[in-house]
Amino acid sequence: MDTEFYDDTIDTEEIEDLVVEVLRTYKAPWSKDIIDKVFLTIEKDPNKLQRYKMFAGEDPAVTNQWIGKYVKEYTGLKVVGHSNEPKSSLIKSFSLLGYGGPFLQAIIVFDFDGVLADTLDEMLRIAGRVAAELGYACQPSPADLDALERMEFRELGRQLGIPGDLVDEFALRSFELFASLPSPPKIFPGMKAVVLELARANHLAIVTGNTSRIVERLLNEHGLAASFDMILGSDAPGVRAEKLKKIVSTLGEPDGKAYLVGDAVSDVRVAVETGITSIAVTWGHQSEAHLRQANPNFLAHTPQELLLLLNRAVDNGIQAD
């Protein structure tokens, strides 16, 4: 197919706009048949179908190639196979896309609060405010967070002496206040560089009890959104172990290498539960002494140490037993 036909016969910008418009109706993680889904969406929408036919003319092959090309570019996926059984009648076959690739070495899942985001002061401030509103004034401290076996507002409420019949109300109000903060939390110094470096050769994901919206605001502010393949927050269904399993199954665990980076004993325990190598960091919400009680596979004291540790572990294939 000569270059003139690509450049002059088809307005590729119009095709690109159509693909982007369709992709906005889907949410990551993308399924392997996303190309077929894009064509099916076009086919079922009269307006989109009319635009497609205007581009395609009597020979849709070139237009179809451009659509496939733009889907691949905008999703960031790699070709992992081929299918001759499309659901859309606009195509006879299509490329299957996936997150895998020979250059991707491991899946590295980050907790958000206490690992990427410095949210300790805000958590304590909000907890104190809500406790006072409920009639149990106190001054929450880092020691209260360190004492928790599960890093969640319900457990913090119990730690602060909130009665059992008010714990759910305490958790709900605290979470709502936390989610409504006008600005994204601060990123820990050094973690942006760690993320950018690790994203060059690994799948990165986030699993968190925070909302995806807050996570995305921080990532966008620091230019890190494209570094992560998946974000599963409190707005995603399932408990943390189920979310970790979904991440691993969706991204396709490369050579069995998957790591969870967390700052709490509950992170270490859920990694054990799901068969993922645990890495505990000491700059978050819980102390090194408490973290060591949970027996993480690795312990990192600084973001720089975390990067060196992960690179060494991934390169040498070091995983949990």
C-alpha positions as a printed NumPy array, in Angstrom:
array([[  0.   ,   0.   ,   0.   ],
       [  1.708,   3.177,  -1.099],
       [  2.289,   6.203,   1.094],
       [  0.19 ,   8.528,  -1.054],
       [ -2.891,   6.386,  -0.461],
       [ -2.408,   6.628,   3.294],
       [ -1.726,  10.345,   3.287],
       [ -4.138,  11.703,   0.703],
       [ -7.107,   9.368,   0.296],
       [ -8.064,   9.019,   3.957],
       [ -8.354,  11.725,   6.581],
       [ -6.618,   9.851,   9.372],
       [ -7.332,  12.593,  11.911],
       [-11.06 ,  11.958,  11.506],
       [-10.498,   8.242,  11.993],
       [ -8.373,   8.928,  15.046],
       [-11.119,  11.137,  16.521],
       [-13.657,   8.359,  15.984],
       [-11.462,   5.776,  17.71 ],
       [-10.817,   8.048,  20.683],
       [-14.534,   8.767,  20.985],
       [-15.337,   5.047,  21.069],
       [-12.55 ,   4.164,  23.493],
       [-13.914,   6.698,  25.966],
       [-16.966,   4.457,  26.36 ],
       [-14.748,   1.691,  27.753],
       [-12.622,   1.578,  30.898],
       [ -9.246,  -0.014,  31.475],
       [ -8.205,  -2.737,  31.927],
       [ -8.817,  -3.337,  28.243],
       [ -9.955,  -6.782,  27.104],
       [ -8.007,  -8.691,  24.461],
       [-10.804,  -8.188,  21.928],
       [-10.894,  -4.392,  22.311],
       [-10.351,  -3.89 ,  18.561],
       [-13.423,  -5.994,  17.785],
       [-15.382,  -4.097,  20.449],
       [-14.473,  -0.763,  18.861],
       [-15.733,  -1.94 ,  15.461],
       [-18.888,  -3.363,  17.076],
       [-19.595,  -0.033,  18.78 ],
       [-19.156,   1.774,  15.475],
       [-21.432,  -0.723,  13.734],
       [-24.264,  -0.335,  16.254],
       [-24.247,   3.479,  16.328],
       [-25.854,   4.992,  13.165],
       [-23.89 ,   8.231,  13.428],
       [-20.559,   6.499,  13.949],
       [-21.331,   3.982,  11.21 ],
       [-22.082,   6.802,   8.769],
       [-18.756,   8.442,   9.577],
       [-16.977,   5.101,   9.18 ],
       [-18.547,   4.508,   5.756],
       [-17.547,   7.998,   4.672],
       [-13.925,   7.163,   5.497],
       [-14.005,   3.625,   4.16 ],
       [-15.677,   4.154,   0.782],
       [-15.743,   1.015,  -1.337],
       [-12.499,  -0.383,   0.105],
       [-12.623,  -0.426,   3.941],
       [ -9.387,  -2.406,   4.363],
       [ -7.156,   0.651,   4.79 ],
       [ -9.579,   2.375,   7.15 ],
       [ -9.785,  -0.807,   9.225],
       [ -5.999,  -0.933,   9.45 ],
       [ -5.896,   2.646,  10.704],
       [ -8.586,   1.937,  13.305],
       [ -6.644,  -1.07 ,  14.565],
       [ -3.462,   1.008,  14.653],
       [ -5.063,   3.781,  16.711],
       [ -6.706,   1.349,  19.133],
       [ -3.3  ,  -0.208,  19.757],
       [ -1.627,   3.187,  20.23 ],
       [ -4.229,   4.672,  22.559],
       [ -4.581,   1.6  ,  24.767],
       [ -0.836,   1.012,  24.879],
       [ -1.41 ,  -2.715,  24.394],
       [  0.722,  -5.191,  22.471],
       [ -0.37 ,  -7.724,  19.856],
       [ -0.609, -11.095,  21.609],
       [ -2.598, -13.096,  19.078],
       [ -5.096, -13.139,  16.22 ],
       [ -8.779, -13.979,  15.845],
       [-10.774, -14.921,  12.761],
       [-14.089, -14.791,  14.629],
       [-15.043, -11.13 ,  15.151],
       [-18.461, -10.164,  16.464],
       [-18.492,  -7.099,  14.229],
       [-19.461,  -7.596,  10.597],
       [-17.19 ,  -4.71 ,   9.57 ],
       [-14.085,  -6.899,   9.845],
       [-13.157, -10.47 ,   9.002],
       [-10.331, -10.791,  11.524],
       [ -8.539,  -8.722,  14.152],
       [ -5.47 ,  -8.649,  16.372],
       [ -5.832,  -9.689,  19.988],
       [ -4.18 ,  -7.177,  22.286],
       [ -2.747,  -7.66 ,  25.739],
       [ -0.542,  -6.196,  28.422],
       [  2.163,  -8.794,  28.017],
       [  5.396,  -8.584,  26.095],
       [  8.833, -10.118,  26.308],
       [ 10.305,  -6.891,  27.688],
       [  7.936,  -6.765,  30.674],
       [  9.602,  -8.473,  33.593],
       [  7.175,  -8.381,  36.523],
       [  3.951,  -7.067,  38.02 ],
       [  4.595,  -4.558,  40.802],
       [  1.534,  -3.504,  42.805],
       [  1.713,  -0.465,  45.067],
       [ -0.437,   0.45 ,  48.019],
       [ -1.263,   4.161,  47.782],
       [ -1.518,   5.76 ,  51.228],
       [  1.815,   5.559,  53.027],
       [  3.728,   4.238,  50.021],
       [  3.155,   6.731,  47.206],
       [  1.053,   9.349,  49.005],
       [  1.952,  11.048,  52.276],
       [ -1.499,  11.067,  53.892],
       [ -0.682,  10.401,  57.564],
       [ -1.281,  13.935,  58.865],
       [ -4.576,  14.3  ,  57.001],
       [ -5.8  ,  10.912,  58.232],
       [ -5.066,  11.82 ,  61.852],
       [ -6.599,  15.296,  61.512],
       [ -9.798,  13.936,  59.984],
       [-10.034,  11.114,  62.521],
       [ -9.759,  13.606,  65.369],
       [-12.409,  15.866,  63.874],
       [-14.919,  13.044,  63.349],
       [-14.284,  11.575,  66.807],
       [-15.023,  14.988,  68.325],
       [-18.211,  15.337,  66.25 ],
       [-19.384,  12.001,  67.634],
       [-18.694,  13.144,  71.182],
       [-15.4  ,  11.347,  71.759],
       [-12.777,  14.08 ,  71.536],
       [ -9.213,  12.782,  71.295],
       [ -5.878,  13.503,  69.646],
       [ -5.04 ,  10.643,  67.269],
       [ -1.308,  10.025,  66.916],
       [  0.979,   8.011,  64.601],
       [  1.11 ,   5.4  ,  67.38 ],
       [ -2.616,   4.786,  66.869],
       [ -2.048,   3.944,  63.205],
       [  0.986,   1.82 ,  64.045],
       [ -1.116,  -0.271,  66.423],
       [ -3.637,  -1.311,  63.763],
       [ -3.738,  -4.83 ,  62.383],
       [ -5.87 ,  -3.679,  59.456],
       [ -5.254,  -0.233,  57.998],
       [ -8.811,   1.079,  57.735],
       [-10.95 ,   3.753,  59.386],
       [-13.124,   1.217,  61.228],
       [-10.086,  -0.209,  62.979],
       [ -8.788,   3.281,  63.713],
       [-12.127,   4.185,  65.279],
       [-11.919,   1.196,  67.609],
       [ -8.334,   2.113,  68.467],
       [ -9.493,   5.621,  69.426],
       [-12.194,   4.297,  71.729],
       [-15.211,   4.918,  69.502],
       [-18.058,   2.629,  70.694],
       [-18.926,  -0.319,  68.495],
       [-22.316,   1.075,  67.506],
       [-20.654,   4.248,  66.183],
       [-17.633,   2.711,  64.448],
       [-19.353,   2.438,  61.062],
       [-20.514,   6.058,  61.297],
       [-16.996,   7.133,  62.244],
       [-15.562,   5.251,  59.249],
       [-18.151,   6.633,  56.827],
       [-17.692,  10.269,  57.893],
       [-13.908,   9.964,  57.929],
       [-13.815,   8.419,  54.484],
       [-16.165,  11.031,  53.025],
       [-14.055,  13.871,  54.422],
       [-10.878,  12.25 ,  53.15 ],
       [-12.364,  11.734,  49.683],
       [-13.537,  15.363,  49.503],
       [-10.144,  16.966,  50.128],
       [ -9.717,  19.835,  47.634],
       [ -6.122,  18.978,  46.68 ],
       [ -4.39 ,  15.665,  46.004],
       [ -2.03 ,  14.419,  48.719],
       [  1.715,  14.944,  48.477],
       [  3.859,  12.27 ,  46.891],
       [  6.741,  10.988,  48.99 ],
       [ 10.063,  12.497,  47.83 ],
       [ 11.855,  10.096,  45.516],
       [  8.832,   7.97 ,  44.63 ],
       [  8.161,   9.682,  41.309],
       [ 11.62 ,   8.683,  40.062],
       [ 11.099,   5.14 ,  41.353],
       [  7.795,   4.783,  39.501],
       [  9.163,   6.179,  36.232],
       [ 12.149,   3.839,  36.353],
       [ 10.175,   0.708,  37.221],
       [  7.511,   1.437,  34.58 ],
       [ 10.113,   1.112,  31.824],
       [ 10.253,  -2.677,  32.129],
       [  7.4  ,  -3.772,  34.416],
       [  3.636,  -3.687,  34.765],
       [  2.684,  -1.283,  37.556],
       [ -0.65 ,  -1.233,  39.377],
       [ -2.209,   0.299,  42.472],
       [ -4.569,  -1.368,  44.948],
       [ -5.902,   0.889,  47.67 ],
       [ -8.639,   1.558,  50.174],
       [ -8.704,   5.119,  48.856],
       [-10.828,   6.213,  45.899],
       [ -9.557,   5.898,  42.346],
       [-10.343,   9.597,  41.848],
       [ -7.876,  10.686,  44.533],
       [ -5.226,   8.33 ,  43.162],
       [ -5.683,   9.619,  39.621],
       [ -5.438,  13.248,  40.764],
       [ -2.045,  12.621,  42.344],
       [ -0.787,  10.655,  39.341],
       [ -1.95 ,  13.324,  36.902],
       [ -0.362,  16.102,  38.925],
       [  3.015,  14.36 ,  38.798],
       [  2.828,  13.018,  35.239],
       [  2.598,   9.395,  36.366],
       [ -0.801,   8.327,  35.02 ],
       [  0.682,   6.56 ,  31.992],
       [  3.03 ,   4.554,  34.221],
       [  0.227,   2.447,  35.719],
       [ -1.715,  -0.263,  33.901],
       [ -4.426,  -0.691,  36.538],
       [ -5.845,   1.149,  39.552],
       [ -8.292,  -0.655,  41.833],
       [ -9.594,   1.546,  44.625],
       [-12.401,   1.421,  47.146],
       [-14.841,   1.996,  44.298],
       [-13.867,  -1.333,  42.693],
       [-15.732,  -4.459,  43.843],
       [-14.139,  -7.092,  46.048],
       [-11.826,  -7.296,  49.033],
       [ -8.121,  -6.555,  48.659],
       [ -7.107, -10.182,  48.019],
       [ -9.667, -10.422,  45.206],
       [ -8.402,  -7.174,  43.687],
       [ -4.804,  -8.417,  43.746],
       [ -5.822, -11.63 ,  42.026],
       [ -7.687,  -9.622,  39.383],
       [ -4.618,  -7.486,  38.711],
       [ -2.362, -10.513,  38.325],
       [ -4.812, -12.396,  36.114],
       [ -5.484,  -9.34 ,  33.929],
       [ -1.897,  -8.261,  33.455],
       [ -0.595, -11.801,  33.029],
       [  2.015, -12.561,  35.675],
       [  5.334, -12.566,  33.736],
       [  7.356, -15.675,  34.678],
       [  5.493, -15.829,  37.977],
       [  6.976, -12.55 ,  39.204],
       [  4.548, -10.39 ,  41.179],
       [  5.301,  -8.035,  44.073],
       [  3.175,  -6.011,  46.497],
       [  4.703,  -2.868,  48.002],
       [  2.904,  -1.82 ,  51.191],
       [  3.385,   0.046,  54.448],
       [  1.18 ,  -2.009,  56.79 ],
       [  1.134,  -5.496,  58.293],
       [ -2.193,  -6.07 ,  56.546],
       [ -0.437,  -5.528,  53.2  ],
       [  2.128,  -8.198,  54.05 ],
       [ -0.574, -10.643,  55.077],
       [ -2.689, -10.178,  51.957],
       [  0.437, -10.713,  49.843],
       [  0.973, -14.041,  51.605],
       [ -2.691, -14.912,  51.099],
       [ -2.461, -14.333,  47.351],
       [  1.011, -15.805,  46.82 ],
       [  2.637, -12.478,  45.957],
       [  6.069, -11.421,  47.168],
       [  5.721,  -8.768,  49.893],
       [  7.861,  -5.649,  50.208],
       [  7.251,  -3.477,  53.267],
       [  8.369,   0.162,  53.326],
       [  9.194,   1.994,  56.553],
       [  8.292,   5.576,  55.572],
       [  4.537,   4.982,  55.763],
       [  1.933,   4.515,  58.481],
       [  3.479,   1.673,  60.475],
       [  6.82 ,   1.216,  62.172],
       [  9.608,  -1.113,  61.118],
       [  9.215,  -3.074,  64.349],
       [  5.539,  -3.763,  63.674],
       [  6.18 ,  -4.57 ,  60.016],
       [  8.88 ,  -7.085,  60.924],
       [  6.356,  -8.979,  63.057],
       [  4.46 ,  -9.808,  59.847],
       [  7.632, -11.242,  58.221],
       [  7.672,  -9.449,  54.859],
       [  9.879, -10.96 ,  52.164],
       [ 11.762,  -7.658,  51.865],
       [ 12.014,  -4.404,  53.791],
       [ 12.916,  -1.026,  52.251],
       [ 13.85 ,   2.05 ,  54.262],
       [ 13.998,   4.598,  51.422],
       [ 12.565,   4.9  ,  47.897],
       [ 16.087,   4.478,  46.517],
       [ 16.524,   1.243,  48.456],
       [ 13.13 ,   0.088,  47.182],
       [ 14.215,   0.63 ,  43.583],
       [ 17.492,  -1.245,  44.047],
       [ 15.729,  -4.06 ,  45.879],
       [ 13.045,  -4.47 ,  43.221],
       [ 15.495,  -4.345,  40.33 ],
       [ 17.644,  -6.984,  41.992],
       [ 14.673,  -9.179,  42.905],
       [ 13.137,  -8.99 ,  39.426],
       [ 16.433,  -9.547,  37.606],
       [ 17.278, -12.572,  39.768],
       [ 13.763, -13.972,  39.842],
       [ 13.526, -13.702,  43.637],
       [  9.96 , -14.342,  44.824],
       [  8.009, -15.545,  47.817],
       [  8.3  , -19.249,  48.587]])
